[in-house]
Amino acid sequence: KAPRDSQFAAISVLGGVGTVRAREILGRTSRRPDQLGVAARRALAGRIAAGNELSEREIEIVQLTREGLTNREIAGRLTLSPHTIARHLANARMKLGASNRAEAAAKLERVVS
């Protein structure tokens, strides 16, 4: 069961690297499913490092969402408008290939750890 769970986790990471890159990774790891997660995480980290990197502010805001803060609470803490916080989160989600703030926080954690 553990290898299957890691494969599902890797597939969710592959969603953030784009179709062409995901196919390449799947092709390379088809005979070594244990390497799928490693390759997917490296590709996502490479994508972020190669021009899709998050700004310091985007990282800060995603980390604050991980603490459970709302956009309004983050805005108050950083003395920005809630709209600005929403825009930074939208940009970060796009760069990370995440569909929501929780997924963005999880992907950021995997990339920076």
C-alpha positions as CSV (number, residue, x, y, z in Angstrom):
1,K,0.0,0.0,0.0
2,A,2.8,2.5,0.8
3,P,4.2,2.5,-2.8
4,R,0.7,3.1,-4.1
5,D,0.3,6.1,-1.8
6,S,3.6,7.5,-2.8
7,Q,2.6,7.1,-6.5
8,F,-0.6,9.1,-5.9
9,A,1.4,11.8,-4.1
10,A,3.8,11.9,-7.0
11,I,0.9,12.2,-9.5
12,S,-0.4,15.3,-7.6
13,V,3.1,16.8,-7.8
14,L,3.3,16.0,-11.5
15,G,0.2,18.2,-12.0
16,G,2.5,21.2,-11.2
17,V,5.2,20.6,-13.8
18,G,3.2,20.7,-17.0
19,T,2.1,18.0,-19.4
20,V,5.2,17.6,-21.5
21,R,7.5,17.4,-18.5
22,A,5.1,15.0,-16.7
23,R,5.1,12.6,-19.6
24,E,8.9,12.7,-19.7
25,I,9.1,11.9,-16.0
26,L,6.6,9.1,-16.3
27,G,8.5,7.6,-19.3
28,R,11.8,7.7,-17.4
29,T,10.4,6.2,-14.2
30,S,7.9,3.6,-15.7
31,R,10.2,0.7,-14.8
32,R,11.2,2.3,-11.4
33,P,7.9,3.4,-9.7
34,D,9.9,4.0,-6.5
35,Q,11.7,6.9,-8.3
36,L,8.5,8.6,-9.5
37,G,8.0,10.8,-6.4
38,V,11.7,11.8,-6.4
39,A,11.7,12.8,-10.0
40,A,8.4,14.6,-9.8
41,R,9.6,16.7,-6.8
42,R,12.8,17.5,-8.5
43,A,11.0,18.6,-11.6
44,L,8.6,20.8,-9.6
45,A,11.5,22.4,-7.7
46,G,13.3,22.9,-11.1
47,R,10.3,24.6,-12.6
48,I,10.1,27.0,-9.7
49,A,13.8,27.7,-9.8
50,A,13.8,28.2,-13.6
51,G,11.8,31.4,-13.9
52,N,8.6,30.4,-12.2
53,E,10.0,31.1,-8.8
54,L,7.8,32.6,-6.1
55,S,8.6,36.1,-4.9
56,E,9.6,36.5,-1.2
57,R,6.2,38.1,-0.6
58,E,4.4,35.2,-2.3
59,I,6.3,32.7,-0.1
60,E,5.6,34.7,3.0
61,I,1.9,34.8,2.2
62,V,1.6,31.1,1.4
63,Q,3.4,30.3,4.6
64,L,0.9,32.5,6.5
65,T,-2.0,30.6,4.9
66,R,-0.5,27.4,6.2
67,E,-0.8,28.9,9.7
68,G,-4.6,29.2,9.1
69,L,-4.8,32.9,8.6
70,T,-7.4,34.4,6.3
71,N,-6.6,36.9,3.6
72,R,-8.0,39.6,5.8
73,E,-5.8,38.5,8.7
74,I,-2.7,38.3,6.5
75,A,-3.5,41.7,5.1
76,G,-3.7,43.2,8.6
77,R,-0.4,41.6,9.6
78,L,1.5,42.8,6.5
79,T,-0.4,46.1,6.1
80,L,-1.6,45.3,2.6
81,S,-5.1,45.1,1.2
82,P,-7.0,41.8,1.2
83,H,-7.1,42.2,-2.6
84,T,-3.3,42.3,-2.8
85,I,-3.1,39.2,-0.7
86,A,-5.6,37.4,-3.0
87,R,-3.5,38.4,-6.0
88,H,-0.3,37.2,-4.5
89,L,-2.0,33.9,-3.5
90,A,-3.4,33.5,-7.1
91,N,0.1,34.1,-8.5
92,A,1.7,31.6,-6.1
93,R,-1.0,28.9,-6.8
94,M,-0.4,29.3,-10.6
95,K,3.4,29.0,-10.2
96,L,3.1,26.0,-7.9
97,G,0.4,24.3,-10.0
98,A,-2.0,24.3,-7.1
99,S,-5.8,24.6,-7.2
100,N,-6.3,26.0,-3.7
101,R,-4.4,27.6,-0.8
102,A,-4.0,24.4,1.1
103,E,-2.4,22.6,-1.9
104,A,-0.2,25.6,-2.5
105,A,1.1,25.5,1.1
106,A,1.7,21.7,0.8
107,K,3.6,22.1,-2.4
108,L,5.7,24.9,-1.1
109,E,6.6,22.9,1.9
110,R,7.8,20.0,-0.3
111,V,9.8,22.3,-2.5
112,V,11.6,24.3,0.2
113,S,12.2,21.3,2.5
